[in-house]
Amino acid sequence: MAIPKFFVSYSRKDSEFVKKLVKELRDAKASLWLDSDLEPGVLWDSAIEKALNNCEGLLIILSEDSVSSINVQDEISFALDERKIIIPVLIKNCTIPFRIRRLQYIDLFSNYTFGLSKLMVALKLDIVADGNPFVEVNISKLSNLDPIRPNLPNIEEQSKPNLNQIEGIVNKEKIETFKIAPAQKERTIISKQKDMTSFQEGMSIFVFFLFVVAVCIGLWYGGKFTLSWIKGE
């Protein structure tokens, strides 16, 4: 299997460190593209674009200077858009750019030797330990490490409805309906009780009114009868 060709994205302010790193990786047969290798007179923009298109992945050298570089940001955006393999390499403590923060990075800042061995494994290189027990012991733990392609969202998958979410919404509505139903039932019972009380009060008033009318009529007839009886005497 051919060794992947990686484009090295870095800040000019880190050139000394990057050139040393690239030399060590090339000594291990890494196929890397570095802009400092360009011949005089070559159009820089065209060469960068061609190299980015031809490479299989991007080796991003992370430092305070590189993360603030517009060129590095453009190169990261291109690699993400083209779904290139991306290997972030931390050489100085800095804030990792948001768009690649989910990718596992290789730390050369904390331990250069161990980080370099991990980077060589990620680049699928044949590592020569040169009698260094530290490298020999830790390489076995890194054998399953592979470069990670950016996990970008699939537009088609985003357009499909999420059945689990839909089912969750339906179940939530059922639960809310179940919670609301007893309260509505209780309010309905209270409303009916109020209506019944109002009806009973209305009937009581009506009966009392009829009673008063009956008493008045009785008194009127009684008075009239008494008056007639008195006159008849």
Secondary structure, DSSP 8 states (H G I E B T S, - for coil): ----EEEEE--GGGHHHHHHHHHHHHHTT-EEE-GGG--TT--HHHHHHHHHHH-SEEEEEESHHHHT-HHHHHHHHHHHHTT-EEEEEESS-----GGGTTS--EETTT-HHHHHHHHHHHTT-----TT-HHHHHHHGGGTT---B------HHHHHS--HHHHHHHHHHHHHHHHHHHHHHHHHHHHHHHHHHHHHHHHHHHHHHHHHHHHHHHHHHHHHHHHHHHHHH-
